[in-house]
Amino acid sequence: MQSQVIICDQQTVYALGSASLVKKNPLYKQAKIIDDLSELYNKNYMGAENVLVVDSSMFDFSQQHFKESILNLKQRIPIMVVLNTADDKILYQLIDNGISVIVSRDVTREEWLKGLEMAKQDKVYFSTHIADKVFALVNNMDDIQLDDKLNALSLFDKYILIRICEEAPSKLIASELSCSKRTIEGHRTKMMQLFDVKNVAGLVKIACLSKLYENYLSNPGLYEVALCAKTSSL
């Protein structure tokens, strides 16, 4: 049975080129171009008989509700993602959220069409360039997971971590953030557990490896104390 291909891409020229590939292939009856994922629901394009080709820039994994919507979407329509960035973290997030067919923006015609077929069959497929990046990711997984943990920290925690690097005692940090010394110690303990370190020196190492402290030195305004003081989770 012929499938309909839904192309969700804000780069018009690429979307038109993709639609042209579809129209020339007898396995597919037509291609529809949309520029927002919400149109999938509005026009009822859902169904295993269709295939969704979507630009990775349409995904925002910083929002928990978006992660849930992608899982729901994947259960309702086969998906092939076109990776539109060199950021390895985006590739990691795609795989971590169950996207199993990914091709690069400059993929060959043959690989692009093969990706469609693999998506329809619910199989795992990466184009050659993406496969190389995935292999490199495996060797770089610890760094990626460290970044994820660091990004999950509140501004309050990041400020404490920065001040720890500057050898500020808990009592002084508490005064700066208008809270108790016990609150600072509680946040510090939670961070030690999160990063699986045994002492303050371990937290300093994390701040240096993740370049949190380096970024702070180049742009201290990101951690203005009055703003950070409002973000405690305790």
VENCORKA-V448669 format. One record per helix or strand. SS is the DSSP state (H for helix, E for strand). FROM is the first residue (numbers start at 1). LEN is the number of residues. If there is no record, write none. Layout:
ss: {SS/SS}
from: {FROM/FROM}
len: {LEN/LEN}
This chain:
ss: {E/H/E/H/E/H/H/E/H/E/H/E/H/H/H/H/H/H/H/H/H}
from: {3/12/28/38/50/56/64/78/88/101/109/125/128/141/155/170/181/200/212/220/225}
len: {6/12/7/5/6/3/13/6/9/4/12/2/12/11/11/7/14/10/7/4/4}
